[in-house]
């Protein structure tokens, strides 16, 4: 076997230009497939990241009414039969294998009741949070301080705002120590928070920009114990669970959803907790482009077929050129299997080299496409390995006919050709 490989390299090297031109079809086909697969994988990851966002494995479980997220603007919007999340319920969620941490929060969409001096916030959301909220939701304090236990036990009217709120209300002013009025109650800003890991989606047109800009809501956070100062007692709560990994997000969200729905009054039929299944949304979006992606791969595979035909042609030429060599080997006792193995090995080595060069060219091509078009690419190692193995298979399949022809040559007729 090793001798056949050595002879294969020797034969390829002795006809460098012919061998390269033979491999060119394989190189182009493999390069096209690698670049397409890399672009597809990168696009799928971008879709996934666009939906999951910060990538902190957090799943939001919201109260839905009639199939839509419940938005509370005033006490009249609060549905009956939805209790606050108890410590027992929290512990049941934390006991799930797929859940690392959890938090519950109260929420009001109150853009008309948030003021700094004479400036109103046009798009604001207020949340009453517990001590585990920032860790679970993936926030870090950028400026100022976090809430401490005394803020909860002493009912201090303090706020932590996110960077969007800081920009909307204070612009270039330093926000720490400033007073924001919420529902005619003064709250002191003690910190500015932001997502620990933010993902900025690729924006290529005005529609995408408008959609992304509208999603940048300003958030204000107060200690949950201070919630009744400005709003109602016993308001229902939403939940955020932090999954052990990104792949656990779907299971963590659905399991926590079941636990929370079990606490709702049986007489309440229009309101249910619903987990944001971001992974399912990502899969659905990825499926939309799957048909087009598969067509591109099939089209690129045509060049592999053309390359295989080129390999068969050059191997037939090689058999013709080396007829006397084959006759001599058979005359001194070489068997059919020996001749067959030699030519099959040469074809496999030729196409394998083409496959390796094709993978390298495909990686370079993918990076060039990424730089020119701005499309995210992700190199698939399994695809590269499969591509090289597939190119070897092409060499064996298309080299089979020339190898059989060489193995079946009559040694007397072959020597007579000299």
Beta strands, then each sheet from edge to edge (+ up, - down):
strand 1: 58-65
strand 2: 68-69
strand 3: 99-109
strand 4: 114-116
strand 5: 119-120
strand 6: 124-129
strand 7: 139-144
strand 8: 158-162
strand 9: 179-182
strand 10: 185-195
strand 11: 218-223
strand 12: 238-243
strand 13: 271-275
sheet 1: 2+ 1- 12+ 3- 6+ 11+ 8- 10- 7+
sheet 2: 2+ 1- 13+
sheet 3: 2+ 1- 12+ 3- 6+ 11+ 8- 10- 9+ 4- 5+
end
